[in-house]
Amino acid sequence: MSDSLTCYIYRSSAKADMYVYLLEKDDFDCIPDELKRGFARLDFAMELELHPGRKLAKEDAATVTKNLQSQGFHIQMPSDTTVDELLARIAEENLKESLNNS
């Protein structure tokens, strides 16, 4: 059994330096709809082989691997945005959308 894992990385058009790592290429179904809306368009950036000791520019390879294995995706946030800020922005957009549809 190999300790390596192939993942697929997509760049979000919503914000610079926001990336989504997927375990399966083009399998966006594993991402909750609320999160998908926050990414706008996702453009394929690269295929990457993760393995113990792999150095990534902004992420910990062990954390990325754990997230991929447990949920099928990993989100790399821009350094100036936290996950809580992203979720708050998505909730606000959902509220505006539901008010506009009322």
N, C-alpha and C positions, 0 to 999 in steps of 0.2 A: 504494500500500500504506500502510495506517495504522500508526502507531507505538503505537496504543492497544490495550488488551487488556481484555476483559470477564472478570471473575472473580466467583465466588460464595463468600461467606464464611459459615461455620457456627461456632456457639458450642458448645464442649464442655460437657456437663453434669458432667464429672469434676472440673474445676478452673476457678475464675474466671480470666478473661483468657486462656484457651487457645482459640485459633481455628484452623480449617482453611480455607484458601483453595483452591478448586477451579477448574480451567480450564473444566470442563463441569458444569453444574448437576446435582446429585444423583448424580454419577459417583464413588461411593465405591470402586469396584473398583480404581482406580489407587493406593489407599493399601494398603500391606502389612497383612496381618491382624494382625500383632503390634502395630502402631501403632493400628489401629482399636480394639482391645480397651482401650487406654489412654484412649480418648476417652469411653468410655461412650456416651451418646446425643449425636448432633450435631443441633443445631437451626438451621435457616436463619436467618441474621441480616440479610444484605443482599447486593445486587448492586453491584459497584463497577467503574468504568472506570479502569484503570491506564494511565498514559502517562508519558513522560519528564518529570521535574520534579514529578510528583505527590507530595505530602507525605502520609505516613501517620503515625498517632499513635505506633506502636511499631516499625514495620518500615521497611526500605529498599525503596522501590518497585522498584528495579532488581533486587534480590535476589529479591523475590517473583515478579517477571516471569520471571526466569531459571529459578527452581524450577518455576513453572507450565509453562513451555515444555519443560523437560527431563523432568519426571516427572509433570506433571498436577496437582500439589498443592504447597502450602506450609504449614508448621505455624508458627503464632505461639505461642510459649511464654509463660507468665506470667513476669514479670521475676524471680521468685524460683525458677524452675525451669530447669535446663539440659536440653538434649536427652539428655545422658548420664544424668542423673537419671531422666528419663522412661523411657528404655530399660532402666535397671537395675530400676525399679519394675515394668515390664512383664515382664521376665525372671523376677523374683521371683514375680509372680502366676502366670506360666506354670508355674514349678516347683511351686508349691503346688497348682495345678490338676492337674498330672500325678501328683503324690504322692497326691492325694485320689482319683484315678481308678485307682490301682494296686491 
